[in-house]
Amino acid sequence: MSNEFPFLSAEYAARPQPFWKNLRETDPVYYAQEYGFWVISKHEDILEMLKDPYTYSSAAGPGGGLVAGEDGEQRDDNGGMGFLPLIQHDPPEHTRIRSLFAKAFTPKRIAEMEPAVVEIATNLMDELHQKIRNGEALDLVDDFASPLPVYVIAQMMGIPLEERHRLRMWSDSLAIGAGEGYSIQQQLGSRKEMTEGLSEIISAARHNPQANTLISAMLDASEEGENLRTEEILGLSKLLWLAGNETTTNLISNGVVFLLNHPDVLADLRNDRTLISDFVEEMLRYDGPVMGLFRIATRNVEFRGKNISKGDTLWLLFSSGNLDADTYEAPETFDLHRRNKDHLALGKGIHFCMGSALARLEAKVAFEWLIDLLPHMKLDFENGKRIPVPILSGWVKLPMSVDVGALEVAS
Ligand code: HEM
């Protein structure tokens, strides 16, 4: 394999792992001349950069403005949402906002969501079973993997679930893949509506201090007399939709695809459901939803003998680091009992995913339901569609069929 990095090609999209392996082995700090950015592929290097936000800035945003569509055109990766607080901030602003936000988005608040997550998953499953009985067309993403995280975050924010249609539209039009199903006017309209809708919710929460929602907790959060500003609360609310929904959807969809292709792993999970959390963790390492994000060098730096200049863009390939043979034993083997459970799928350092506990909870609940459905499920890959951008791994569409007879016997 030549030392090129054709990340816009169909071959790369179908199976990027061999390209990553080649880079790790031959040129781990690779300058992709044709695109004008560095590609960092080894675990230890990615980790070092993530832990040095003073040298490697997040200001350009998670996609670094370099996300390309199917047509090969580069486009704004923030879904046209503009600057996003926290994920695009460097210290000291990052430290201030993260610390205030952490007072609202607490582990306790997330843990307390468990019954609600179970209820939302149960309702979605009931609806799915009804659709199966009615012989309606089914899609794994649309009917389960996407609505689950959307309804969960909506409930946390205090958005009434009766507004489901509106919420789905907000979320779909933001999602990199699903957004393509909407015209540009619809997408822009939906984003505007989302901004207005969230602003209304924030101002309603101001007038209802008793409400115990994530939004009211953001309004209350204070440290040394400082509070989050209204525009920061709005930005963080948008960030939660952007960072939390599509990623979790992809973790669920990738997991289903993997289990259907690996019936032995499915059998292990069905025999011992306590392994589901290990499955989720290994799935994050093996085929994580976020394949890589960008940083910008703030100064000239020599790294592995390469001269990175101030202002250069670097693509940190988390998913490649997660397959690095210098860090993991048999990295290409999916091992439910892997001892080294540390991975880069949720980032590291100061930007480590703030929703990691929520994502893990949602995925655990989802697979507790799905492993009973999976033996009766078939996915129609020919009519499915993968997310067409190289920073995310997942599915936009995955039509499925479920053997209704077998389901009746099982239930
Ligand atoms: C499996 C699902 C998820 C994956 C794979 C994922 C992945 C990531 C990654 C890789 C980062 C680091 C970004 C960077 O270093 O630039 C991140 C940050 C973040 N994630 Fe997640 N995420 C997931 C789910 C969620 C959920 C459910 C939420 C909340 C509802 C969330 C909220 C955030 C926030 C707020 C940040 C920014 C933290 C900061 O910049 O300090 N994520 N996520």
Residues whose N, C-alpha, C, O or C-beta is under 5 A from the ligand:
A	BS01	HEM	L86 I87 R98 L240 A243 G244 T247 T248 L251 P289 V290 L293 L344 A345 L346 G347 I350 H351 F352 C353 M354 G355 S356 L358 A359
